[in-house]
Amino acid sequence: MEKPKVVIASLLKPVDDTRMFEKFGLSLAEIGKYDINIIGFESKNERAAEYITTHSLGNFSRASLTRFLKPFKVLRLLIKVKPQLYIVNSHDLLIVSTIYKILFGGYFIYDLRENYKKNILYTNVFRKGLRPILASWVRTKEWLTKPLIKHYILAEKVYEKQLPFLGDKYTILENKYMPLPDQRTAYRNPNPEYIDLVFTGTIAENNGVFDAIEVTKALYALNDKIRLRIVGYCALKRDLLRLHETIKDLDYIELNGGDHLVPHAEIIEAIEKADFGFVLKKADNGINEEKLLTRLFEYTANKLPIIALDNPTWITFCEQFNAAIHLNPNDFDPAKVLDEMSTTDFYSKGDTKTSLWRTEAEKLNQLIDSLI
């Protein structure tokens, strides 16, 4: 008997994206009931898995004309695969997914990984004059496609109150940490000769990478055992150029990635070998103040002590494990931070298993089973 086909698609993520492939894809493939198809842009680190087929959209710039033509390639792939259920996590795909829904039916799920309207308005990806127009267009699409969307998936609890079009048909699936079969959690193997700091994830000014560098410089001035490893991809060319210029003479700071995607396994390896991880993402007019970032789950699941922004939401989250030192990057005492780094008994309470994806995987499987 042919398995029901499920498509998980994004325009802005690679085919081996952590949430699409590792979390959604592997969780659904593991139970062996579905034929999983993942659509995203090309990745050099693509992996194979039973019951998962990937469909690459190639490479293209986020600000290029090609980006606006790629949704039609996604539509062609949907028509070719003919899924019974399709999950899209990019607002660019709402229109073509609606067209497919009208023509061929099936269940249409919108996985909201961001509050896209707020992101466009309050980050510096687009020119200021364009931001209100693009943000309004995105929200208009979200309202117009609502009648045809069967269910919403939210990557953050805060979206419950931020997004007015949800109604009551949504499930929260946070971006908790999913170790791969050959990985263990809570495995620390730092280099005893140094105090290794790590910054992982998307490299950008608003993600706090330059704050992490300034904090590192201040700590290094007092203790030359301090090292910083920056691991991730930088989508904005201006941020990447600034990053290279900023660290070019700092031999205690190294970059892995920048102009290319870094395999998630390398990111986890950096976490395992570090002594502390940075979480300094800027508030950006309230976009991030109540969000629990993927890094918080990855770091706590692996029991990596954290140097975090003094954000009340993150303070509350980290306190349950005694996981973090909190600071204001623009006003802190480096000597006090170094003392806390050496004397705090991190992870002395709580159960970090709550940061693992398996709780969310159960909810995902139940949701898909209820629809198909």
C-alpha positions as CSV (number, residue, x, y, z in Angstrom):
1,M,0.0,0.0,0.0
2,E,1.4,3.4,-1.0
3,K,2.2,5.6,2.0
4,P,0.5,9.1,2.2
5,K,2.8,11.8,0.9
6,V,3.8,14.7,3.0
7,V,5.7,17.8,1.7
8,I,7.6,20.1,4.0
9,A,8.7,23.2,2.1
10,S,10.6,26.4,2.5
11,L,12.0,29.0,0.2
12,L,14.5,30.4,2.7
13,K,15.9,27.3,4.3
14,P,18.2,24.5,2.9
15,V,16.8,21.0,2.2
16,D,18.7,19.7,5.3
17,D,17.4,22.5,7.6
18,T,17.4,21.5,11.2
19,R,13.6,22.0,11.7
20,M,12.5,20.7,8.4
21,F,14.8,17.7,8.0
22,E,16.0,16.7,11.4
23,K,12.9,17.5,13.5
24,F,9.9,17.3,11.3
25,G,11.2,15.0,8.6
26,L,13.0,12.4,10.8
27,S,10.3,12.4,13.4
28,L,7.6,11.6,10.8
29,A,9.9,9.2,8.8
30,E,10.8,7.3,12.0
31,I,7.3,5.9,12.4
32,G,7.3,4.7,8.8
33,K,3.8,5.7,7.9
34,Y,4.5,8.6,5.5
35,D,6.5,9.3,2.4
36,I,8.3,12.6,3.3
37,N,9.4,15.1,0.7
38,I,11.4,18.2,1.7
39,I,11.8,21.2,-0.6
40,G,14.4,23.9,0.1
41,F,17.4,25.5,-1.4
42,E,20.6,23.5,-2.2
43,S,22.9,22.3,0.6
44,K,26.4,20.9,0.2
45,N,25.9,18.9,3.4
46,E,22.7,17.1,2.4
47,R,22.1,13.8,4.1
48,A,20.0,10.8,3.1
49,A,17.3,9.2,5.3
50,E,14.8,6.4,4.7
51,Y,11.4,7.6,3.7
52,I,12.7,11.1,3.0
53,T,13.2,12.6,-0.5
54,T,14.7,16.0,-0.9
55,H,14.0,18.5,-3.8
56,S,16.5,21.3,-4.3
57,L,15.6,24.7,-5.5
58,G,19.2,25.5,-6.3
59,N,21.0,28.6,-4.9
60,F,19.8,32.2,-5.1
61,S,20.1,35.5,-3.3
62,R,17.3,36.5,-0.9
63,A,17.1,39.9,-2.6
64,S,17.2,38.6,-6.2
65,L,14.5,38.4,-8.8
66,T,15.1,34.6,-8.8
67,R,13.7,34.4,-5.3
68,F,10.3,35.7,-6.5
69,L,10.2,33.1,-9.3
70,K,11.1,30.1,-7.2
71,P,7.6,29.7,-5.7
72,F,6.4,28.6,-9.1
73,K,9.1,25.9,-9.1
74,V,7.7,24.8,-5.7
75,L,4.2,24.7,-7.2
76,R,5.5,22.5,-10.0
77,L,7.0,20.2,-7.4
78,L,3.8,20.0,-5.4
79,I,1.9,19.1,-8.6
80,K,4.5,16.4,-9.4
81,V,4.6,14.9,-5.8
82,K,0.8,15.4,-5.2
83,P,1.0,15.3,-1.4
84,Q,-2.0,14.7,0.9
85,L,-0.5,17.1,3.4
86,Y,1.9,20.0,2.9
87,I,3.7,22.1,5.5
88,V,5.2,25.4,4.4
89,N,7.2,27.6,6.6
90,S,7.9,30.6,4.3
91,H,5.3,33.3,3.6
92,D,6.6,33.3,0.0
93,L,4.9,30.0,-0.6
94,L,1.4,30.9,0.7
95,I,0.0,31.9,-2.7
96,V,1.3,28.8,-4.6
97,S,0.2,26.5,-1.8
98,T,-3.2,28.0,-2.0
99,I,-3.3,27.4,-5.7
100,Y,-2.4,23.8,-5.2
101,K,-5.0,23.5,-2.5
102,I,-7.7,24.8,-4.8
103,L,-6.7,22.5,-7.7
104,F,-5.8,19.3,-5.9
105,G,-7.0,19.5,-2.3
106,G,-5.1,18.1,0.6
107,Y,-4.3,19.5,4.0
108,F,-2.4,22.8,4.1
109,I,-0.4,23.7,7.2
110,Y,1.5,26.9,7.8
111,D,4.5,26.5,10.1
112,L,5.2,30.0,11.5
113,R,8.9,30.1,12.4
114,E,8.9,33.9,12.7
115,N,6.5,36.8,13.0
116,Y,7.3,37.8,9.5
117,K,5.6,41.1,9.5
118,K,7.5,42.3,12.6
119,N,10.8,40.9,11.2
120,I,10.4,42.9,8.0
121,L,9.4,46.1,9.8
122,Y,12.1,46.1,12.5
123,T,15.2,44.5,11.1
124,N,17.6,46.0,8.6
125,V,17.3,43.3,5.9
126,F,15.3,45.6,3.5
127,R,15.5,49.3,2.8
128,K,13.4,51.4,5.2
129,G,11.1,52.7,2.5
130,L,10.3,49.1,1.4
131,R,9.7,47.7,4.9
132,P,6.1,48.9,5.5
133,I,5.0,47.8,2.0
134,L,6.5,44.3,2.2
135,A,5.3,43.8,5.8
136,S,1.7,44.8,4.8
137,W,1.8,42.5,1.8
138,V,3.0,39.6,4.0
139,R,0.2,40.1,6.5
140,T,-2.4,40.5,3.7
141,K,-1.3,37.1,2.3
142,E,-1.6,35.6,5.8
143,W,-5.2,36.9,6.1
144,L,-6.2,36.0,2.6
145,T,-5.0,32.4,2.8
146,K,-6.5,31.7,6.2
147,P,-9.7,30.0,5.0
148,L,-7.7,27.4,3.1
149,I,-5.1,26.7,5.9
150,K,-6.1,23.6,7.9
151,H,-3.8,24.2,10.8
152,Y,-1.0,26.5,12.0
153,I,2.2,25.4,13.7
154,L,4.0,28.0,15.9
155,A,7.7,27.8,16.7
156,E,7.2,30.2,19.7
157,K,4.5,30.5,22.3
158,V,4.6,34.3,22.1
159,Y,3.0,34.1,18.6
160,E,-0.3,33.1,20.2
161,K,-0.8,36.8,21.2
162,Q,1.2,38.4,18.3
163,L,-0.6,36.9,15.3
164,P,-4.3,37.9,15.0
165,F,-5.3,35.5,12.2
166,L,-4.7,32.2,14.0
167,G,-8.1,31.5,15.5
168,D,-8.0,28.3,17.6
169,K,-6.5,26.0,15.0
170,Y,-2.8,26.0,16.0
171,T,-0.2,23.8,17.8
172,I,3.0,25.1,19.4
173,L,6.1,23.1,18.4
174,E,9.1,24.8,19.9
175,N,12.6,24.5,18.4
176,K,13.9,22.2,21.1
177,Y,17.1,20.2,20.6
178,M,17.1,16.9,18.7
179,P,20.3,14.9,19.0
180,L,21.0,12.8,16.0
181,P,21.4,9.0,16.5
182,D,25.2,9.2,16.9
183,Q,25.1,12.2,19.3
184,R,24.8,12.3,23.0
185,T,23.5,15.2,25.1
186,A,25.2,16.8,28.1
187,Y,28.7,15.8,26.8
188,R,31.3,18.3,27.7
189,N,34.8,18.1,26.3
190,P,36.4,21.6,26.5
191,N,40.1,22.3,26.2
192,P,41.5,22.8,29.7
193,E,44.2,25.2,28.4
194,Y,41.6,27.8,27.3
195,I,38.2,29.2,28.3
196,D,36.4,28.6,25.0
197,L,33.4,30.7,24.2
198,V,31.1,30.0,21.3
199,F,28.6,31.9,19.2
200,T,26.4,29.6,17.0
201,G,23.5,30.1,14.6
202,T,22.8,32.9,12.1
203,I,25.6,35.4,12.1
204,A,24.1,38.9,12.1
205,E,24.3,42.2,14.0
206,N,20.8,41.8,15.4
207,N,21.7,38.3,16.6
208,G,24.4,39.8,18.8
209,V,27.6,38.6,17.1
210,F,29.3,42.0,17.5
211,D,28.2,42.2,21.1
212,A,29.7,38.8,21.7
213,I,33.0,40.0,20.1
214,E,33.1,43.1,22.4
215,V,32.4,41.0,25.5
216,T,35.1,38.5,24.4
217,K,37.6,41.4,23.9
218,A,36.8,42.8,27.4
219,L,37.3,39.4,29.0
220,Y,40.5,38.6,27.1
221,A,42.0,41.9,28.3
222,L,41.8,40.4,31.8
223,N,42.5,36.8,31.0
224,D,44.4,35.8,27.8
225,K,43.0,32.2,28.0
226,I,39.7,33.5,26.6
227,R,38.9,32.2,23.1
228,L,35.8,32.7,20.9
229,R,34.6,30.5,18.1
230,I,31.9,31.9,15.8
231,V,30.0,29.1,13.9
232,G,27.2,29.7,11.4
233,Y,26.1,31.4,8.2
234,C,25.9,35.1,7.5
235,A,23.2,36.0,5.0
236,L,23.8,39.7,4.9
237,K,27.0,40.7,3.0
238,R,27.5,43.9,4.9
239,D,27.5,42.1,8.2
240,L,30.0,39.5,6.9
241,L,32.3,42.2,5.6
242,R,32.1,44.0,9.0
243,L,32.8,40.7,10.8
244,H,35.9,39.9,8.8
245,E,37.2,43.5,9.4
246,T,36.4,43.3,13.1
247,I,38.2,40.0,13.8
248,K,41.1,40.2,11.3
249,D,43.7,41.1,13.9
250,L,42.2,39.1,16.8
251,D,43.9,35.8,16.8
252,Y,41.8,34.6,19.8
253,I,38.6,34.7,17.7
254,E,38.0,32.3,14.8
255,L,35.2,32.0,12.3
256,N,33.7,28.7,11.0
257,G,31.3,29.5,8.2
258,G,30.3,33.0,7.4
259,D,29.9,32.7,3.6
260,H,28.6,29.1,3.7
261,L,26.2,27.0,5.6
262,V,27.7,25.0,8.4
263,P,26.5,21.4,9.0
264,H,24.4,21.2,12.2
265,A,26.7,18.4,13.4
266,E,29.7,20.9,13.4
267,I,27.6,23.4,15.4
268,I,26.8,20.7,18.0
269,E,30.5,19.7,18.1
270,A,31.4,23.3,18.8
271,I,28.9,23.4,21.6
272,E,30.3,20.2,23.1
273,K,33.8,21.6,23.1
274,A,33.0,25.0,24.5
275,D,32.9,26.3,28.1
276,F,30.3,29.0,27.5
277,G,27.8,29.9,24.8
278,F,26.6,33.4,23.9
279,V,22.9,34.3,23.6
280,L,22.9,38.1,23.0
281,K,20.2,38.5,20.3
282,K,18.9,42.1,20.3
283,A,15.3,42.9,21.3
284,D,14.6,44.6,17.9
285,N,11.5,46.5,19.0
286,G,10.1,43.6,21.0
287,I,10.5,40.9,18.3
288,N,12.8,38.8,20.4
289,E,12.0,39.8,24.0
290,E,9.7,36.8,24.7
291,K,11.1,34.3,22.2
292,L,13.0,31.2,23.4
293,L,15.7,30.9,20.8
294,T,16.9,27.6,19.4
295,R,20.3,28.2,21.0
296,L,18.8,28.3,24.5
297,F,17.4,24.8,23.9
298,E,20.6,23.5,22.3
299,Y,22.8,24.9,25.0
300,T,20.7,23.8,28.0
301,A,20.1,20.3,26.5
302,N,23.9,19.9,26.2
303,K,24.5,21.6,29.6
304,L,26.6,24.4,28.2
305,P,26.8,27.4,30.5
306,I,25.4,30.5,28.9
307,I,26.4,34.2,28.8
308,A,23.0,35.7,28.0
309,L,21.4,39.1,27.6
310,D,19.6,40.3,30.7
311,N,16.2,39.6,29.0
312,P,13.5,38.7,31.6
313,T,12.2,35.8,29.5
314,W,15.7,34.3,29.2
315,I,16.5,34.9,32.8
316,T,13.3,32.9,33.8
317,F,14.1,30.1,31.4
318,C,17.8,29.8,32.5
319,E,17.1,30.0,36.2
320,Q,15.2,26.7,36.1
321,F,18.6,25.0,35.5
322,N,21.0,27.7,36.9
323,A,22.4,27.8,33.4
324,A,23.5,31.4,32.8
325,I,25.3,34.6,33.6
326,H,23.2,37.5,32.5
327,L,24.6,40.9,31.4
328,N,24.0,44.0,29.4
329,P,26.8,44.0,26.7
330,N,26.9,47.8,26.8
331,D,27.3,48.0,30.6
332,F,29.0,45.2,32.5
333,D,32.0,44.5,34.7
334,P,34.4,42.0,33.0
335,A,36.1,41.1,36.2
336,K,32.8,40.2,37.9
337,V,31.8,38.1,34.8
338,L,35.1,36.2,34.9
339,D,34.6,35.6,38.6
340,E,31.0,34.2,38.0
341,M,32.3,32.1,35.2
342,S,34.8,30.4,37.5
343,T,32.7,30.1,40.7
344,T,29.1,29.4,39.6
345,D,27.8,25.9,39.9
346,F,26.0,25.7,36.6
347,Y,23.2,23.1,36.0
348,S,22.8,22.4,39.7
349,K,19.0,22.1,39.4
350,G,16.2,21.3,37.0
351,D,15.9,18.6,34.3
352,T,17.4,19.6,31.0
353,K,15.5,16.8,29.2
354,T,12.7,19.4,28.9
355,S,14.8,21.1,26.3
356,L,14.8,18.0,24.0
357,W,12.6,17.8,20.9
358,R,11.0,14.4,21.8
359,T,8.2,16.2,23.6
360,E,7.4,18.2,20.5
361,A,7.8,15.2,18.2
362,E,5.0,13.5,20.0
363,K,2.7,16.5,19.4
364,L,3.8,16.6,15.7
365,N,3.0,13.0,15.1
366,Q,-0.4,13.3,16.8
367,L,-1.2,16.3,14.7
368,I,-0.3,14.7,11.4
369,D,-2.2,11.5,12.4
370,S,-5.3,13.5,13.2
371,L,-5.3,15.1,9.7
372,I,-4.4,12.2,7.4
